[in-house]
Amino acid sequence: MTRRRDFLTRSAAVTGALVLPDFAPDFAFARKPADSKTEARMVPGSAGKRVWMTGIMVTIKADSHMTGGAYAVFEDLVLPGQGMRLHVHTREDETLYVVEGELQVVLGDQTYMARVGDFAHMARGTPHRFQNVSDKPARMFMSYSPGGFEQFFLDVGRPVVDPNAPPPETTPEDSRKAREAAQMYGVSAV
């Protein structure tokens, strides 16, 4: 640790960078602790559990098992005219980051057009929704923190057999099942 601290001090003198104080932790946090419940994993672009949920192809990239319950990350393909109705989460914060197309996003009483590179944080307790109001598909990454909400999609969605095939029709039974499951997961429609 002393050699590293000396190096940092010399580097700071040359570059003008901020010197870490003596109480700064050693950089051991870069190594995985022995009792960690997370797992390191590379997820290829084409990988992940996929389900259809009301015209949205949900691909789970990181589930709560991988992250020790801290969060879950999805990639969603939202077809034209599709989206989620206004709802509120009571257990998790949700985010979205648009990587293709555009989405209408409602946060509380504000409506936005989210385009490529736009990010939205939907804090628990805040009514929110998104909808693809364009004539082209939109793609986004979503996260839920803490993790666990991915199970809602696995419980309710229909497995994607062919990602290039159109989505299955949403039936009244699908809608009923989603409403019942939403209550179990602390989500209510507004």
TIVO-783742 format. One line per 3 residues: for each residue x, y, z of C-alpha. Coordinates in nm, 2 decimals. Layout:
N
X/Y/Z; ...
***
This chain:
190
0.00/0.00/0.00; 0.29/0.24/0.07; 0.44/0.20/-0.28
0.10/0.27/-0.43; 0.04/0.57/-0.21; 0.39/0.70/-0.30
0.32/0.65/-0.67; -0.02/0.84/-0.64; 0.15/1.12/-0.46
0.43/1.15/-0.72; 0.16/1.13/-1.00; -0.04/1.40/-0.84
0.26/1.63/-0.81; 0.32/1.59/-1.19; -0.04/1.60/-1.31
-0.20/1.82/-1.05; -0.45/1.55/-0.97; -0.61/1.52/-0.64
-0.41/1.33/-0.38; -0.60/1.06/-0.19; -0.59/1.12/0.19
-0.42/0.87/0.42; -0.76/0.73/0.53; -0.86/0.65/0.17
-0.92/0.27/0.13; -0.68/0.05/-0.05; -0.81/-0.04/-0.39
-0.91/-0.38/-0.27; -1.27/-0.31/-0.37; -1.18/-0.39/-0.72
-1.16/-0.76/-0.62; -1.47/-0.96/-0.55; -1.51/-1.02/-0.17
-1.52/-1.39/-0.07; -1.87/-1.35/0.07; -2.01/-1.17/-0.24
-2.35/-1.30/-0.36; -2.30/-1.15/-0.71; -2.14/-1.32/-1.01
-1.93/-1.18/-1.28; -2.07/-1.26/-1.62; -2.05/-1.13/-1.98
-2.38/-1.14/-2.15; -2.36/-1.14/-2.54; -2.59/-0.92/-2.73
-2.81/-1.20/-2.84; -2.84/-1.37/-2.50; -3.09/-1.33/-2.22
-3.43/-1.48/-2.12; -3.69/-1.33/-2.36; -4.06/-1.30/-2.32
-4.34/-1.10/-2.50; -4.53/-0.87/-2.28; -4.81/-0.67/-2.45
-4.62/-0.62/-2.78; -4.29/-0.56/-2.60; -4.00/-0.81/-2.63
-3.84/-0.81/-2.29; -3.49/-0.96/-2.27; -3.35/-1.00/-1.92
-2.98/-0.92/-1.94; -2.90/-0.92/-1.56; -3.13/-1.08/-1.31
-3.14/-1.04/-0.93; -2.95/-1.37/-0.89; -2.66/-1.23/-1.09
-2.65/-0.90/-0.89; -2.71/-1.03/-0.54; -3.06/-0.88/-0.55
-2.93/-0.52/-0.61; -3.08/-0.47/-0.95; -3.21/-0.62/-1.27
-3.14/-0.49/-1.63; -3.36/-0.55/-1.94; -3.34/-0.47/-2.30
-3.69/-0.39/-2.44; -3.80/-0.38/-2.80; -4.11/-0.17/-2.81
-4.32/-0.21/-3.13; -4.51/0.08/-3.27; -4.82/0.16/-3.07
-4.71/-0.05/-2.78; -4.62/0.05/-2.42; -4.71/0.02/-2.06
-5.01/0.19/-1.91; -4.97/0.44/-1.63; -4.86/0.26/-1.31
-4.68/0.30/-0.98; -4.41/0.08/-0.82; -4.40/0.06/-0.45
-4.09/-0.16/-0.41; -3.84/-0.05/-0.68; -3.71/0.24/-0.87
-3.71/0.20/-1.25; -3.50/0.36/-1.52; -3.50/0.36/-1.90
-3.24/0.46/-2.15; -3.34/0.49/-2.52; -3.09/0.33/-2.77
-3.31/0.33/-3.08; -3.63/0.51/-3.19; -3.83/0.73/-2.95
-4.08/0.69/-2.68; -4.34/0.91/-2.51; -4.26/0.90/-2.14
-4.49/1.02/-1.86; -4.33/1.10/-1.52; -4.59/1.22/-1.27
-4.78/1.50/-1.45; -4.51/1.57/-1.71; -4.49/1.42/-2.06
-4.17/1.39/-2.26; -4.05/1.26/-2.59; -3.75/1.04/-2.51
-3.51/1.00/-2.80; -3.18/0.81/-2.85; -2.95/0.89/-2.55
-3.23/1.01/-2.32; -3.26/0.87/-1.97; -3.55/0.86/-1.73
-3.55/0.78/-1.36; -3.89/0.67/-1.24; -3.87/0.67/-0.87
-4.09/0.44/-0.67; -4.41/0.60/-0.59; -4.41/0.81/-0.91
-4.68/0.74/-1.16; -4.52/0.67/-1.50; -4.56/0.50/-1.83
-4.39/0.48/-2.17; -4.54/0.43/-2.52; -4.40/0.40/-2.87
-4.61/0.66/-3.05; -4.40/0.64/-3.37; -4.43/0.41/-3.67
-4.09/0.25/-3.60; -3.97/0.01/-3.33; -3.79/0.16/-3.03
-3.53/-0.01/-2.82; -3.43/0.08/-2.46; -3.25/-0.06/-2.16
-3.44/-0.06/-1.83; -3.33/-0.13/-1.48; -3.51/-0.21/-1.16
-3.36/-0.16/-0.82; -3.37/-0.36/-0.61; -3.38/-0.66/-0.83
-3.66/-0.92/-0.83; -3.92/-0.75/-1.05; -3.79/-0.95/-1.35
-3.99/-1.24/-1.21; -4.31/-1.05/-1.29; -4.22/-1.06/-1.66
-4.13/-1.43/-1.64; -4.45/-1.51/-1.46; -4.68/-1.32/-1.70
-4.50/-1.29/-2.03; -4.50/-1.55/-2.31; -4.17/-1.70/-2.40
-4.02/-1.57/-2.73; -3.97/-1.87/-2.96; -3.86/-1.67/-3.27
-3.74/-1.31/-3.21; -3.81/-1.23/-3.57; -4.17/-1.34/-3.56
-4.45/-1.10/-3.47; -4.56/-1.09/-3.11; -4.86/-1.30/-3.00
-5.19/-1.12/-2.96; -5.26/-1.00/-2.60; -5.57/-1.18/-2.48
-5.81/-1.08/-2.20; -5.66/-1.37/-2.00; -5.32/-1.22/-2.05
-5.44/-0.88/-1.92; -5.62/-1.05/-1.62; -5.30/-1.24/-1.53
-5.09/-0.93/-1.55; -5.32/-0.73/-1.33; -5.32/-1.00/-1.06
-4.95/-1.05/-1.08; -4.89/-0.67/-1.06; -5.07/-0.66/-0.72
-4.84/-0.94/-0.59; -4.54/-0.74/-0.70; -4.65/-0.41/-0.54
-4.75/-0.24/-0.87; -5.08/-0.06/-0.91; -5.24/0.09/-1.22
-5.33/0.46/-1.20
***
